[in-house]
Amino acid sequence: MTIELKKFGTTLISRPAGKEAWLAFQPILKNVQQDESITVDFKDVLVLTPSWADEFLTPLQNNFKNNIQLINTNNPSVKATLEILNKT
């Protein structure tokens, strides 16, 4: 499964918006098997804040552990946010 974050917008900011995106994505995730690979695609995301990412990516990581692959993470905003999340 591939999650294209641009479907949530190109400017992903605020904790409430991240939580809303996570909750909106729940019906789709219910069909994903625990061992299924999930690709998170950051293509066309211009801004990603740690608060948005924490609300969406952290629970995704908690639920699917090592089955997550991140692609198109070269944007400086995305790169910096992922570094912050990895430190916590």
N, CA, C and O atoms as a GROMACS GRO file, in nm:
protein
  352
    1MET      N    1   0.084  -0.118   0.000
    1MET     CA    2   0.000   0.000   0.000
    1MET      C    3   0.088   0.125   0.000
    1MET      O    4   0.190   0.129   0.068
    2THR      N    5   0.048   0.224  -0.075
    2THR     CA    6   0.119   0.352  -0.077
    2THR      C    7   0.027   0.461  -0.024
    2THR      O    8  -0.089   0.473  -0.066
    3ILE      N    9   0.079   0.540   0.068
    3ILE     CA   10   0.006   0.655   0.122
    3ILE      C   11   0.070   0.779   0.061
    3ILE      O   12   0.184   0.813   0.092
    4GLU      N   13  -0.004   0.847  -0.024
    4GLU     CA   14   0.045   0.971  -0.084
    4GLU      C   15  -0.001   1.087   0.005
    4GLU      O   16  -0.118   1.124   0.006
    5LEU      N   17   0.094   1.142   0.079
    5LEU     CA   18   0.059   1.248   0.174
    5LEU      C   19   0.006   1.373   0.107
    5LEU      O   20  -0.064   1.452   0.171
    6LYS      N   21   0.039   1.394  -0.020
    6LYS     CA   22  -0.011   1.514  -0.089
    6LYS      C   23  -0.163   1.515  -0.096
    6LYS      O   24  -0.223   1.621  -0.118
    7LYS      N   25  -0.226   1.400  -0.079
    7LYS     CA   26  -0.373   1.395  -0.077
    7LYS      C   27  -0.430   1.470   0.043
    7LYS      O   28  -0.547   1.510   0.043
    8PHE      N   29  -0.347   1.490   0.145
    8PHE     CA   30  -0.388   1.567   0.262
    8PHE      C   31  -0.350   1.714   0.248
    8PHE      O   32  -0.385   1.796   0.333
    9GLY      N   33  -0.280   1.748   0.141
    9GLY     CA   34  -0.237   1.885   0.116
    9GLY      C   35  -0.087   1.890   0.098
    9GLY      O   36  -0.016   1.793   0.125
   10THR      N   37  -0.038   2.004   0.051
   10THR     CA   38   0.106   2.020   0.032
   10THR      C   39   0.172   2.090   0.149
   10THR      O   40   0.294   2.090   0.161
   11THR      N   41   0.091   2.149   0.236
   11THR     CA   42   0.140   2.214   0.357
   11THR      C   43   0.076   2.143   0.475
   11THR      O   44  -0.039   2.170   0.511
   12LEU      N   45   0.152   2.053   0.535
   12LEU     CA   46   0.099   1.969   0.643
   12LEU      C   47   0.146   2.025   0.776
   12LEU      O   48   0.257   1.998   0.822
   13ILE      N   49   0.058   2.104   0.837
   13ILE     CA   50   0.094   2.172   0.961
   13ILE      C   51  -0.015   2.151   1.065
   13ILE      O   52  -0.131   2.125   1.030
   14SER      N   53   0.020   2.162   1.186
   14SER     CA   54  -0.066   2.161   1.306
   14SER      C   55  -0.102   2.020   1.352
   14SER      O   56  -0.130   1.930   1.272
   15ARG      N   57  -0.101   2.007   1.479
   15ARG     CA   58  -0.136   1.881   1.544
   15ARG      C   59  -0.281   1.841   1.515
   15ARG      O   60  -0.306   1.725   1.482
   16PRO      N   61  -0.378   1.935   1.524
   16PRO     CA   62  -0.517   1.897   1.494
   16PRO      C   63  -0.535   1.847   1.350
   16PRO      O   64  -0.611   1.754   1.325
   17ALA      N   65  -0.466   1.909   1.256
   17ALA     CA   66  -0.478   1.865   1.116
   17ALA      C   67  -0.417   1.726   1.097
   17ALA      O   68  -0.472   1.645   1.022
   18GLY      N   69  -0.306   1.699   1.163
   18GLY     CA   70  -0.244   1.568   1.155
   18GLY      C   71  -0.333   1.460   1.215
   18GLY      O   72  -0.346   1.350   1.161
   19LYS      N   73  -0.394   1.492   1.327
   19LYS     CA   74  -0.485   1.396   1.393
   19LYS      C   75  -0.607   1.371   1.305
   19LYS      O   76  -0.654   1.258   1.294
   20GLU      N   77  -0.659   1.477   1.244
   20GLU     CA   78  -0.774   1.463   1.155
   20GLU      C   79  -0.740   1.374   1.035
   20GLU      O   80  -0.820   1.290   0.995
   21ALA      N   81  -0.621   1.393   0.979
   21ALA     CA   82  -0.576   1.310   0.866
   21ALA      C   83  -0.565   1.164   0.911
   21ALA      O   84  -0.608   1.074   0.839
   22TRP      N   85  -0.507   1.142   1.030
   22TRP     CA   86  -0.493   1.006   1.082
   22TRP      C   87  -0.630   0.940   1.099
   22TRP      O   88  -0.650   0.826   1.057
   23LEU      N   89  -0.722   1.011   1.160
   23LEU     CA   90  -0.856   0.955   1.182
   23LEU      C   91  -0.929   0.929   1.050
   23LEU      O   92  -1.000   0.830   1.037
   24ALA      N   93  -0.912   1.019   0.954
   24ALA     CA   94  -0.977   1.001   0.824
   24ALA      C   95  -0.921   0.880   0.749
   24ALA      O   96  -0.991   0.822   0.666
   25PHE      N   97  -0.797   0.843   0.778
   25PHE     CA   98  -0.732   0.732   0.708
   25PHE      C   99  -0.759   0.597   0.772
   25PHE      O  100  -0.724   0.493   0.715
   26GLN      N  101  -0.820   0.596   0.888
   26GLN     CA  102  -0.845   0.471   0.961
   26GLN      C  103  -0.924   0.366   0.882
   26GLN      O  104  -0.886   0.249   0.886
   27PRO      N  105  -1.030   0.403   0.812
   27PRO     CA  106  -1.104   0.299   0.738
   27PRO      C  107  -1.017   0.226   0.634
   27PRO      O  108  -1.036   0.107   0.611
   28ILE      N  109  -0.924   0.296   0.575
   28ILE     CA  110  -0.836   0.233   0.476
   28ILE      C  111  -0.736   0.141   0.546
   28ILE      O  112  -0.706   0.032   0.497
   29LEU      N  113  -0.684   0.185   0.660
   29LEU     CA  114  -0.584   0.106   0.731
   29LEU      C  115  -0.641  -0.023   0.791
   29LEU      O  116  -0.567  -0.117   0.819
   30LYS      N  117  -0.772  -0.027   0.812
   30LYS     CA  118  -0.832  -0.148   0.868
   30LYS      C  119  -0.818  -0.267   0.775
   30LYS      O  120  -0.822  -0.382   0.819
   31ASN      N  121  -0.801  -0.240   0.645
   31ASN     CA  122  -0.786  -0.347   0.548
   31ASN      C  123  -0.642  -0.390   0.526
   31ASN      O  124  -0.615  -0.483   0.449
   32VAL      N  125  -0.548  -0.325   0.593
   32VAL     CA  126  -0.407  -0.356   0.576
   32VAL      C  127  -0.366  -0.466   0.675
   32VAL      O  128  -0.397  -0.458   0.794
   33GLN      N  129  -0.298  -0.567   0.623
   33GLN     CA  130  -0.249  -0.676   0.708
   33GLN      C  131  -0.126  -0.628   0.786
   33GLN      O  132  -0.053  -0.541   0.739
   34GLN      N  133  -0.104  -0.683   0.904
   34GLN     CA  134   0.008  -0.642   0.989
   34GLN      C  135   0.143  -0.660   0.922
   34GLN      O  136   0.236  -0.584   0.950
   35ASP      N  137   0.156  -0.758   0.833
   35ASP     CA  138   0.285  -0.782   0.766
   35ASP      C  139   0.294  -0.716   0.629
   35ASP      O  140   0.394  -0.732   0.560
   36GLU      N  141   0.191  -0.644   0.590
   36GLU     CA  142   0.190  -0.576   0.460
   36GLU      C  143   0.282  -0.455   0.462
   36GLU      O  144   0.288  -0.382   0.562
   37SER      N  145   0.351  -0.434   0.353
   37SER     CA  146   0.441  -0.319   0.341
   37SER      C  147   0.362  -0.192   0.314
   37SER      O  148   0.269  -0.191   0.232
   38ILE      N  149   0.399  -0.084   0.382
   38ILE     CA  150   0.335   0.046   0.362
   38ILE      C  151   0.441   0.146   0.320
   38ILE      O  152   0.543   0.164   0.387
   39THR      N  153   0.417   0.211   0.208
   39THR     CA  154   0.507   0.314   0.159
   39THR      C  155   0.442   0.449   0.180
   39THR      O  156   0.329   0.472   0.137
   40VAL      N  157   0.513   0.539   0.249
   40VAL     CA  158   0.464   0.675   0.270
   40VAL      C  159   0.540   0.765   0.173
   40VAL      O  160   0.662   0.778   0.181
   41ASP      N  161   0.466   0.825   0.081
   41ASP     CA  162   0.525   0.906  -0.025
   41ASP      C  163   0.507   1.055   0.006
   41ASP      O  164   0.395   1.104   0.019
   42PHE      N  165   0.620   1.125   0.017
   42PHE     CA  166   0.620   1.268   0.048
   42PHE      C  167   0.627   1.356  -0.076
   42PHE      O  168   0.647   1.477  -0.065
   43LYS      N  169   0.611   1.297  -0.195
   43LYS     CA  170   0.617   1.373  -0.319
   43LYS      C  171   0.517   1.489  -0.316
   43LYS      O  172   0.401   1.472  -0.278
   44ASP      N  173   0.564   1.606  -0.356
   44ASP     CA  174   0.485   1.730  -0.365
   44ASP      C  175   0.447   1.790  -0.230
   44ASP      O  176   0.374   1.889  -0.226
   45VAL      N  177   0.495   1.734  -0.119
   45VAL     CA  178   0.472   1.796   0.012
   45VAL      C  179   0.576   1.907   0.027
   45VAL      O  180   0.696   1.881   0.023
   46LEU      N  181   0.530   2.029   0.044
   46LEU     CA  182   0.620   2.144   0.054
   46LEU      C  183   0.662   2.170   0.198
   46LEU      O  184   0.778   2.204   0.224
   47VAL      N  185   0.568   2.155   0.291
   47VAL     CA  186   0.596   2.182   0.432
   47VAL      C  187   0.538   2.067   0.515
   47VAL      O  188   0.423   2.028   0.499
   48LEU      N  189   0.621   2.015   0.604
   48LEU     CA  190   0.578   1.912   0.698
   48LEU      C  191   0.630   1.952   0.835
   48LEU      O  192   0.751   1.962   0.856
   49THR      N  193   0.539   1.974   0.928
   49THR     CA  194   0.582   2.014   1.063
   49THR      C  195   0.588   1.891   1.154
   49THR      O  196   0.518   1.792   1.132
   50PRO      N  197   0.672   1.898   1.257
   50PRO     CA  198   0.680   1.787   1.351
   50PRO      C  199   0.546   1.754   1.418
   50PRO      O  200   0.517   1.638   1.445
   51SER      N  201   0.466   1.855   1.444
   51SER     CA  202   0.338   1.829   1.511
   51SER      C  203   0.244   1.748   1.421
   51SER      O  204   0.182   1.652   1.468
   52TRP      N  205   0.233   1.784   1.293
   52TRP     CA  206   0.148   1.708   1.201
   52TRP      C  207   0.202   1.566   1.187
   52TRP      O  208   0.127   1.469   1.197
   53ALA      N  209   0.331   1.555   1.164
   53ALA     CA  210   0.393   1.424   1.143
   53ALA      C  211   0.379   1.336   1.267
   53ALA      O  212   0.358   1.216   1.254
   54ASP      N  213   0.390   1.394   1.385
   54ASP     CA  214   0.378   1.317   1.507
   54ASP      C  215   0.238   1.257   1.520
   54ASP      O  216   0.222   1.144   1.568
   55GLU      N  217   0.139   1.330   1.479
   55GLU     CA  218   0.000   1.282   1.488
   55GLU      C  219  -0.032   1.176   1.383
   55GLU      O  220  -0.120   1.093   1.405
   56PHE      N  221   0.037   1.178   1.270
   56PHE     CA  222   0.007   1.083   1.163
   56PHE      C  223   0.110   0.971   1.155
   56PHE      O  224   0.074   0.853   1.154
   57LEU      N  225   0.237   1.006   1.150
   57LEU     CA  226   0.342   0.906   1.130
   57LEU      C  227   0.372   0.822   1.253
   57LEU      O  228   0.400   0.703   1.242
   58THR      N  229   0.367   0.884   1.372
   58THR     CA  230   0.399   0.809   1.493
   58THR      C  231   0.300   0.694   1.517
   58THR      O  232   0.344   0.582   1.542
   59PRO      N  233   0.168   0.718   1.510
   59PRO     CA  234   0.078   0.604   1.528
   59PRO      C  235   0.089   0.502   1.415
   59PRO      O  236   0.070   0.382   1.437
   60LEU      N  237   0.119   0.549   1.294
   60LEU     CA  238   0.139   0.457   1.182
   60LEU      C  239   0.257   0.365   1.212
   60LEU      O  240   0.250   0.244   1.193
   61GLN      N  241   0.365   0.425   1.260
   61GLN     CA  242   0.484   0.349   1.297
   61GLN      C  243   0.454   0.253   1.413
   61GLN      O  244   0.499   0.139   1.412
   62ASN      N  245   0.380   0.299   1.509
   62ASN     CA  246   0.345   0.214   1.625
   62ASN      C  247   0.260   0.094   1.584
   62ASN      O  248   0.274  -0.015   1.641
   63ASN      N  249   0.174   0.113   1.486
   63ASN     CA  250   0.085   0.005   1.443
   63ASN      C  251   0.148  -0.092   1.345
   63ASN      O  252   0.113  -0.210   1.343
   64PHE      N  253   0.240  -0.044   1.263
   64PHE     CA  254   0.294  -0.128   1.157
   64PHE      C  255   0.444  -0.151   1.168
   64PHE      O  256   0.504  -0.211   1.079
   65LYS      N  257   0.505  -0.106   1.274
   65LYS     CA  258   0.645  -0.130   1.310
   65LYS      C  259   0.741  -0.114   1.192
   65LYS      O  260   0.757  -0.005   1.138
   66ASN      N  261   0.806  -0.224   1.154
   66ASN     CA  262   0.913  -0.218   1.053
   66ASN      C  263   0.866  -0.234   0.910
   66ASN      O  264   0.948  -0.251   0.820
   67ASN      N  265   0.736  -0.229   0.886
   67ASN     CA  266   0.684  -0.247   0.752
   67ASN      C  267   0.662  -0.116   0.678
   67ASN      O  268   0.590  -0.112   0.577
   68ILE      N  269   0.722  -0.009   0.726
   68ILE     CA  270   0.700   0.123   0.667
   68ILE      C  271   0.825   0.170   0.594
   68ILE      O  272   0.936   0.163   0.647
   69GLN      N  273   0.805   0.217   0.472
   69GLN     CA  274   0.913   0.274   0.393
   69GLN      C  275   0.874   0.418   0.359
   69GLN      O  276   0.761   0.445   0.319
   70LEU      N  277   0.968   0.509   0.375
   70LEU     CA  278   0.945   0.650   0.344
   70LEU      C  279   1.017   0.683   0.213
   70LEU      O  280   1.136   0.654   0.199
   71ILE      N  281   0.946   0.744   0.118
   71ILE     CA  282   1.009   0.782  -0.009
   71ILE      C  283   0.985   0.930  -0.038
   71ILE      O  284   0.895   0.992   0.017
   72ASN      N  285   1.070   0.984  -0.126
   72ASN     CA  286   1.065   1.125  -0.164
   72ASN      C  287   1.077   1.216  -0.042
   72ASN      O  288   0.996   1.306  -0.021
   73THR      N  289   1.181   1.191   0.036
   73THR     CA  290   1.202   1.266   0.160
   73THR      C  291   1.311   1.372   0.147
   73THR      O  292   1.366   1.417   0.248
   74ASN      N  293   1.344   1.412   0.026
   74ASN     CA  294   1.455   1.506   0.004
   74ASN      C  295   1.421   1.651   0.035
   74ASN      O  296   1.512   1.732   0.051
   75ASN      N  297   1.294   1.685   0.045
   75ASN     CA  298   1.254   1.822   0.079
   75ASN      C  299   1.313   1.857   0.216
   75ASN      O  300   1.300   1.778   0.309
   76PRO      N  301   1.377   1.974   0.230
   76PRO     CA  302   1.438   2.012   0.358
   76PRO      C  303   1.341   2.010   0.477
   76PRO      O  304   1.379   1.973   0.588
   77SER      N  305   1.217   2.050   0.454
   77SER     CA  306   1.118   2.051   0.561
   77SER      C  307   1.086   1.908   0.606
   77SER      O  308   1.078   1.880   0.725
   78VAL      N  309   1.068   1.821   0.510
   78VAL     CA  310   1.040   1.680   0.540
   78VAL      C  311   1.160   1.617   0.611
   78VAL      O  312   1.144   1.547   0.711
   79LYS      N  313   1.277   1.642   0.558
   79LYS     CA  314   1.400   1.584   0.613
   79LYS      C  315   1.420   1.627   0.759
   79LYS      O  316   1.450   1.545   0.845
   80ALA      N  317   1.403   1.757   0.785
   80ALA     CA  318   1.422   1.809   0.920
   80ALA      C  319   1.319   1.751   1.018
   80ALA      O  320   1.352   1.716   1.131
   81THR      N  321   1.194   1.742   0.973
   81THR     CA  322   1.089   1.687   1.058
   81THR      C  323   1.115   1.541   1.090
   81THR      O  324   1.098   1.500   1.205
   82LEU      N  325   1.156   1.463   0.994
   82LEU     CA  326   1.184   1.321   1.017
   82LEU      C  327   1.301   1.304   1.113
   82LEU      O  328   1.301   1.212   1.196
   83GLU      N  329   1.401   1.393   1.103
   83GLU     CA  330   1.513   1.388   1.197
   83GLU      C  331   1.467   1.417   1.339
   83GLU      O  332   1.512   1.352   1.433
   84ILE      N  333   1.378   1.513   1.355
   84ILE     CA  334   1.324   1.548   1.487
   84ILE      C  335   1.246   1.430   1.544
   84ILE      O  336   1.263   1.396   1.661
   85LEU      N  337   1.163   1.368   1.464
   85LEU     CA  338   1.084   1.255   1.511
   85LEU      C  339   1.171   1.136   1.549
   85LEU      O  340   1.138   1.063   1.642
   86ASN      N  341   1.280   1.117   1.477
   86ASN     CA  342   1.370   1.005   1.508
   86ASN      C  343   1.445   1.025   1.639
   86ASN      O  344   1.488   0.928   1.700
   87LYS      N  345   1.459   1.150   1.683
   87LYS     CA  346   1.528   1.179   1.808
   87LYS      C  347   1.441   1.154   1.931
   87LYS      O  348   1.492   1.135   2.041
   88THR      N  349   1.309   1.154   1.910
   88THR     CA  350   1.220   1.136   2.025
   88THR      C  351   1.186   0.992   2.048
   88THR      O  352   1.112   0.961   2.141
   0.00000   0.00000   0.00000
